[in-house]
């Protein structure tokens, strides 16, 4: 019963805060849109490069005769079964890995900057803070994010340190590694948002201890908040998918709901965690 009260009270307070601070909420809304625009630009740039290298590999392979008879004939003639220029496959693969690493690097910087400033302004929305306090929160957020996202991205960068030969020979092992990476990333993300939510009131040296206390002992509250945020996101994405070519007005409302779910989610998490840290 107490769990429901905390969640319902936090939901009510979150909507009330938004209503009382419309201009500040609008600034967060615009900031969220700006993030999606920049993220999309980075994504399109490097996705295009990666697709070009992938196409070069597939086009080259499609020109080769890779059936059993042709492969046997090539071996008997001491020719490479992958054609006259097999190195172009590994060269393009290496280029794919390089561009993907650059992409991850830009995403890492973008996430660090955006999340730090967005959560700092969200604190300002909930409680009146001075410019000095806001700057302090922003800097603490950067330290926290460097720790959590640093672990996630470093782990993923290590997984990318693979050649095309290793990719073919160790596919099952790589699947296990990527599965482990996914599980660890979800756990780190779970605790990361708790740490950011309490950064305003807890010293950096005590954040890990307090985060673990809230995240483990009061997991049912935190998971309830995450479920609400994921549900809002799921609804907006479902509407976007369904109405993308059917109803422009509902499509626009779906886009607004999509952006709103991120901004509202931060407000709700902070509201709930504020009650849990006591």
C-alpha positions in Angstrom: 0.0 0.0 0.0 2.9 2.3 0.9 4.5 1.5 -2.4 1.4 2.6 -4.3 1.2 5.8 -2.2 4.8 6.8 -3.1 4.3 6.2 -6.8 0.8 7.8 -7.0 1.9 10.8 -4.9 5.0 11.2 -7.1 3.0 11.1 -10.3 0.6 13.7 -9.0 3.4 15.9 -7.8 5.3 15.5 -11.1 2.3 16.8 -13.1 1.8 19.6 -10.6 5.4 20.7 -11.0 5.2 20.7 -14.8 2.0 22.9 -14.6 3.6 25.4 -12.2 6.9 25.6 -14.2 5.6 25.6 -17.8 8.5 27.7 -19.3 11.2 25.6 -17.7 9.5 22.4 -18.7 9.3 23.8 -22.3 13.0 24.4 -22.2 13.6 20.8 -21.2 11.3 19.7 -24.0 13.2 21.7 -26.5 16.5 20.5 -25.2 15.3 16.9 -25.6 14.3 17.6 -29.2 17.7 19.2 -29.8 19.4 16.1 -28.5 17.4 13.8 -30.9 18.2 16.1 -33.8 22.0 16.0 -33.1 21.9 12.3 -32.3 20.1 11.6 -35.6 22.6 13.6 -37.5 25.5 11.7 -36.0 23.7 8.4 -36.6 22.9 9.2 -40.2 26.5 10.2 -40.9 28.2 7.1 -39.6 25.4 4.7 -40.5 25.8 5.9 -44.2 29.6 5.2 -44.0 29.1 1.8 -42.4 26.4 0.8 -45.0 28.7 1.9 -47.9 31.5 -0.5 -46.6 29.0 -3.3 -46.0 27.6 -2.8 -49.5 31.2 -2.9 -50.9 31.7 -6.3 -49.2 28.4 -7.8 -50.3 28.8 -6.5 -53.9 32.2 -8.1 -54.1 31.1 -11.4 -52.7 28.1 -11.5 -55.0 30.4 -11.4 -58.0 32.4 -14.4 -56.8 31.5 -18.0 -57.5 31.3 -19.6 -54.0 29.5 -22.8 -54.9 31.2 -26.1 -54.0 32.3 -26.9 -57.5 33.8 -23.5 -58.1 35.5 -23.5 -54.7 37.1 -26.9 -55.4 38.3 -25.8 -58.8 39.9 -22.6 -57.3 41.7 -24.7 -54.7 43.0 -27.1 -57.3 44.3 -24.2 -59.3 45.8 -22.7 -56.1 43.6 -19.6 -56.3 41.9 -17.8 -53.5 38.2 -18.9 -53.3 37.3 -15.3 -52.4 38.5 -13.9 -55.8 41.4 -11.7 -56.9 41.1 -9.1 -54.2 40.2 -10.9 -50.9 42.0 -8.2 -48.9 39.2 -5.7 -49.8 36.9 -7.7 -47.5 39.1 -7.2 -44.5 39.9 -3.6 -45.4 36.2 -2.7 -45.6 35.5 -4.7 -42.4 38.2 -2.8 -40.6 36.7 0.5 -41.9 33.3 -0.6 -40.6 34.8 -1.2 -37.1 36.7 2.1 -37.2 33.6 4.1 -38.2 31.5 2.3 -35.5 34.1 3.2 -32.9 34.1 6.9 -34.0 30.3 6.8 -33.8 30.4 5.4 -30.3 32.9 8.0 -29.3 30.6 10.9 -30.5 27.6 9.2 -28.9 29.5 8.9 -25.6 30.4 12.6 -25.5 26.9 13.6 -26.6 25.3 11.5 -23.8 27.6 12.8 -21.1 26.9 16.4 -22.0 23.2 16.1 -22.6 22.3 13.9 -19.6 24.4 16.1 -17.3 22.7 19.3 -18.3 19.2 17.8 -18.7 19.2 16.3 -15.2 20.7 19.5 -13.7 17.9 21.6 -15.3 15.3 19.0 -14.1 16.6 19.6 -10.5 16.0 23.3 -11.1 12.5 22.5 -12.1 11.8 20.6 -8.9 13.6 22.9 -6.5 14.8 26.4 -6.6 18.6 26.3 -7.0 21.3 29.0 -7.5 23.5 29.1 -10.5 26.4 27.8 -8.3 24.3 24.9 -7.1 23.2 24.1 -10.7 26.8 24.1 -11.9 27.8 21.8 -9.0 25.0 19.4 -9.9 26.1 19.5 -13.5 29.7 18.7 -12.6 28.7 15.9 -10.3 26.5 14.4 -13.0 29.5 14.4 -15.4 31.6 12.5 -12.9 28.8 9.9 -12.3 28.2 9.5 -16.0 31.9 9.1 -16.8 31.9 6.2 -14.3 28.8 4.4 -15.5 29.0 5.1 -19.2 32.7 4.8 -19.1 32.3 1.2 -18.0 29.7 0.4 -20.5 31.5 2.0 -23.5 34.9 0.6 -22.5 33.4 -2.9 -22.3 31.8 -2.5 -25.7 35.0 -1.0 -27.3 36.9 -4.2 -26.1 34.3 -6.3 -27.8 34.9 -4.4 -31.0 38.6 -5.4 -31.0 38.0 -8.3 -33.3 39.1 -9.1 -36.8 36.9 -10.6 -39.6 38.7 -14.0 -39.1 37.9 -14.0 -35.4 34.4 -13.0 -36.1 34.0 -16.2 -38.3 35.9 -18.5 -36.0 34.5 -17.4 -32.6 30.9 -16.5 -33.4 29.4 -18.5 -30.5 31.9 -17.0 -28.0 31.2 -13.5 -29.3 27.5 -14.1 -28.8 28.1 -15.0 -25.2 30.3 -11.9 -24.7 27.7 -9.6 -26.2 24.9 -11.2 -24.1 27.0 -10.6 -21.0 27.6 -7.0 -22.2 23.8 -6.4 -22.6 23.0 -7.8 -19.1 25.8 -5.8 -17.4 24.8 -2.6 -19.3 21.2 -2.9 -18.1 22.3 -3.3 -14.5 24.6 -0.3 -14.8 21.9 1.8 -16.4 19.5 0.8 -13.6 21.9 2.1 -10.9 23.1 5.0 -13.0 19.8 6.9 -13.0 19.5 6.4 -9.2 22.9 7.9 -8.7 22.1 10.9 -10.9 18.7 11.3 -9.1 20.4 11.6 -5.7 23.4 13.6 -6.8 21.9 16.9 -5.6 21.9 15.8 -1.9 24.7 13.2 -1.6 28.4 13.7 -1.6 30.2 11.9 -4.4 32.1 9.6 -2.0 28.8 8.4 -0.6 26.8 8.1 -3.8 27.7 4.4 -4.5 26.7 3.3 -1.1 23.4 5.2 -1.2 22.7 4.1 -4.7 23.1 0.4 -3.8 21.0 0.8 -0.7 18.1 2.3 -2.7 18.5 0.2 -5.8 18.6 -3.1 -3.9 16.5 -2.6 -0.8 13.8 -0.5 -2.5 14.0 -2.0 -6.0 10.2 -2.4 -6.2 9.8 1.3 -6.1 12.5 2.0 -8.7 11.3 -0.7 -11.0 7.8 0.6 -10.8 9.0 4.0 -12.0 11.1 2.4 -14.8 8.0 0.4 -15.8 5.9 3.6 -16.1 8.5 5.3 -18.2 9.0 2.3 -20.5 5.2 2.0 -20.8 4.9 5.7 -21.9 7.8 5.2 -24.4 6.2 2.0 -25.7 2.8 3.6 -26.2 4.4 6.6 -28.1 6.5 4.3 -30.3 3.5 2.1 -31.1 1.4 5.1 -32.1 4.3 6.4 -34.2 4.6 3.1 -36.0 0.9 2.7 -36.5 0.0 6.2 -37.7 3.2 7.1 -39.6 1.4 7.1 -42.9 -2.2 7.3 -41.7 -3.0 10.3 -39.6 -0.6 13.3 -39.5 -2.3 14.9 -36.5 -2.1 11.7 -34.3 1.5 11.2 -35.6 2.4 14.7 -34.3 0.8 13.9 -31.0 2.7 10.7 -30.9 6.0 12.5 -31.4 5.1 15.0 -28.6 4.3 12.0 -26.3 7.6 10.4 -27.3 9.6 13.5 -26.3 7.4 14.1 -23.2 8.0 10.5 -21.9 11.8 11.3 -21.6 11.3 14.6 -19.9 8.5 13.4 -17.6 10.5 10.3 -16.8 13.4 12.3 -15.3 11.0 14.3 -13.2 9.3 11.2 -11.9 12.5 9.4 -11.1 13.9 12.3 -9.1 10.5 12.7 -7.3 10.4 9.0 -6.3 14.1 8.7 -5.3 13.8 11.9 -3.2 11.2 10.0 -1.1 13.3 6.9 -1.0 16.6 8.4 0.2 15.1 9.6 3.5 
